[in-house]
Amino acid sequence: STDWTVAIGLDQLGQVVQFERWQGDWLATERRLTTLIGQAQAVVDSTGVGDPVCETLEQRCPQIERYPFTSKSKQQLKPTTR
């Protein structure tokens, strides 16, 4: 099976301005993410097979931050209130 990849773009207010979801091989996914992220700041799931993907993306997109989505880290995420 092939996992889904989801990319969500947020504006400065944290509102969703872009949403893309696809299935593809790693090479195509890395290329697509590189194009989508460019020089923007991005948080990328580094869990499991995400870590090698992050290594490649870091070489092409200097503003990415790795984030391990685990049971514990998900509990630490807090919604923002406006």
GIKA-V846162 format. One record per pair of residues at least 6 apart in sequence whose ideal C-beta (glycine too) atoms are under 6 Angstrom apart, sorted by sequence separation. I is the first residue (numbers start at 1). GAP is how many residues later the second one is. If there is no record, write none. Layout:
{{I:GAP} {I:GAP}}
This chain:
{{11:6} {58:6} {57:7} {8:8} {9:8} {46:8} {9:9} {44:10} {8:11} {54:12} {7:13} {6:15} {4:17} {5:17} {4:19} {44:20} {46:20} {2:21} {47:21} {41:22} {42:22} {43:22} {46:22} {47:22} {5:24} {37:24} {43:24} {45:24} {30:26} {34:26} {7:29}}
